[in-house]
Amino acid sequence: MAVRERVVRRLDDCGAVVLCTDLSELRAMLFPALPLGPPPPPAGAPVRLGELVVDTAGHLVTWRDQPLALTRLERELLARLASAPVGVWTYERLFDTVWGGAYLGDTSILHSAVKRLRRKLRAADGGPAVETVRGVGYRLAAP
């Protein structure tokens, strides 16, 4: 029997048991980071950046008045990247505002979403691009 299982059985009915792989994961669960910078725009307000309009409530993204076929997650991600002030969004802030959860160090979900978003944005002639800030996060580069 694994050590973790023996510990959990001994603590049965003592309360909640939290198993973490390292101290930083435990800290992230117990003390989630407060969002940095200004709060995201209200849920119903469209985000505009030049000729890019992201309307999450209306489920519509347009570039130069042409609709872009994006998923809900891609729309939310693009809305955050295009929100004022436009700048670098850290992995932590993106996880907090797009996924609504604590960042636990695994960026694979975020990288996959950005990869899909980049592919769709490349199809928009002269459209914005998502740039990587190595080890920090992402930013939107408006043309």
C-alpha positions as CSV (number, residue, x, y, z in Angstrom):
1,M,0.0,0.0,0.0
2,A,1.3,3.4,-0.9
3,V,2.4,5.8,1.8
4,R,-0.2,8.4,0.9
5,E,-3.0,5.8,1.2
6,R,-1.8,4.8,4.7
7,V,-1.7,8.4,5.8
8,V,-5.2,9.1,4.5
9,R,-6.6,6.0,6.2
10,R,-5.1,7.0,9.5
11,L,-6.5,10.6,9.2
12,D,-10.0,9.3,8.3
13,D,-12.7,11.5,9.8
14,C,-10.1,14.1,11.0
15,G,-11.0,16.6,8.3
16,A,-9.8,17.5,4.9
17,V,-6.6,16.0,3.5
18,V,-4.6,17.9,1.0
19,L,-1.9,16.1,-1.0
20,C,0.6,18.2,-2.8
21,T,3.7,17.4,-4.7
22,D,5.7,20.4,-3.5
23,L,5.5,23.4,-1.2
24,S,4.8,25.9,-4.1
25,E,1.7,24.0,-5.1
26,L,0.4,24.0,-1.5
27,R,1.0,27.8,-1.2
28,A,-0.9,28.4,-4.5
29,M,-3.8,26.4,-3.2
30,L,-3.9,28.0,0.3
31,F,-3.0,31.6,-0.7
32,P,-4.1,32.2,-4.3
33,A,-2.4,35.3,-5.8
34,L,-4.5,38.4,-6.1
35,P,-5.1,39.6,-9.6
36,L,-2.6,42.2,-10.6
37,G,-3.5,45.3,-12.5
38,P,-6.9,46.6,-13.4
39,P,-9.9,44.2,-13.2
40,P,-11.0,42.7,-16.5
41,P,-13.8,44.5,-18.4
42,P,-17.4,43.8,-17.4
43,A,-18.7,40.6,-18.7
44,G,-21.0,42.2,-21.3
45,A,-18.7,45.0,-22.5
46,P,-17.0,44.4,-25.9
47,V,-13.3,44.9,-25.9
48,R,-11.9,47.0,-28.8
49,L,-8.3,47.3,-29.9
50,G,-8.0,49.1,-33.2
51,E,-10.0,47.1,-35.8
52,L,-10.3,44.1,-33.5
53,V,-13.6,43.8,-31.5
54,V,-14.1,41.0,-29.0
55,D,-17.7,40.7,-27.8
56,T,-17.7,37.8,-25.3
57,A,-21.3,38.3,-24.3
58,G,-22.4,38.3,-28.0
59,H,-20.0,35.3,-28.8
60,L,-18.5,37.3,-31.6
61,V,-15.0,38.4,-32.6
62,T,-14.4,40.6,-35.6
63,W,-11.3,41.8,-37.4
64,R,-12.0,44.6,-39.9
65,D,-15.7,43.8,-39.6
66,Q,-15.1,40.2,-40.7
67,P,-16.1,37.6,-38.1
68,L,-13.5,35.2,-36.8
69,A,-14.6,31.7,-35.8
70,L,-13.2,31.3,-32.2
71,T,-14.2,29.1,-29.4
72,R,-15.5,30.5,-26.1
73,L,-12.1,29.9,-24.5
74,E,-10.2,31.6,-27.4
75,R,-12.6,34.6,-27.2
76,E,-12.0,34.9,-23.5
77,L,-8.2,34.7,-23.9
78,L,-8.2,37.2,-26.8
79,A,-10.4,39.6,-24.7
80,R,-8.0,39.5,-21.9
81,L,-4.9,40.1,-24.1
82,A,-6.7,43.0,-25.8
83,S,-7.9,44.6,-22.6
84,A,-6.5,47.9,-21.5
85,P,-3.8,48.5,-20.6
86,V,-2.5,46.3,-23.4
87,G,0.7,44.7,-22.2
88,V,2.1,41.4,-20.9
89,W,-0.3,39.1,-19.3
90,T,1.4,36.6,-16.9
91,Y,0.5,33.0,-16.9
92,E,-1.0,33.5,-13.4
93,R,-3.2,36.4,-14.5
94,L,-4.5,34.5,-17.5
95,F,-5.3,31.4,-15.5
96,D,-7.1,33.5,-12.9
97,T,-9.2,35.6,-15.4
98,V,-9.8,33.1,-18.2
99,W,-10.0,29.8,-16.3
100,G,-11.0,31.2,-13.0
101,G,-8.5,29.0,-11.1
102,A,-5.2,29.1,-9.4
103,Y,-2.1,28.7,-11.5
104,L,-0.3,25.5,-10.3
105,G,2.7,25.7,-12.6
106,D,1.4,23.6,-15.5
107,T,1.1,25.8,-18.6
108,S,0.3,23.1,-21.1
109,I,-3.4,24.1,-21.2
110,L,-2.6,27.7,-21.8
111,H,0.1,26.9,-24.4
112,S,-2.4,24.8,-26.3
113,A,-5.1,27.4,-26.3
114,V,-2.6,30.1,-27.5
115,K,-1.4,27.8,-30.2
116,R,-5.0,27.4,-31.5
117,L,-5.7,31.1,-31.2
118,R,-2.5,32.0,-33.1
119,R,-3.5,29.7,-36.0
120,K,-6.9,31.3,-36.3
121,L,-5.5,34.8,-36.0
122,R,-3.0,34.1,-38.8
123,A,-6.0,33.5,-41.1
124,A,-7.1,37.1,-40.5
125,D,-5.3,39.2,-43.1
126,G,-3.0,41.6,-41.3
127,G,-4.6,40.7,-38.0
128,P,-3.2,40.9,-34.5
129,A,-0.6,38.3,-33.2
130,V,0.0,36.8,-29.9
131,E,3.6,37.1,-28.8
132,T,5.3,35.1,-26.2
133,V,7.3,36.7,-23.4
134,R,9.5,33.8,-22.5
135,G,9.0,32.6,-18.9
136,V,6.5,35.3,-18.1
137,G,3.4,35.1,-20.3
138,Y,1.8,36.6,-23.5
139,R,1.0,39.9,-25.1
140,L,-1.1,40.9,-28.0
141,A,0.8,42.7,-30.8
142,A,-1.6,44.8,-32.7
143,P,-0.6,45.5,-36.3
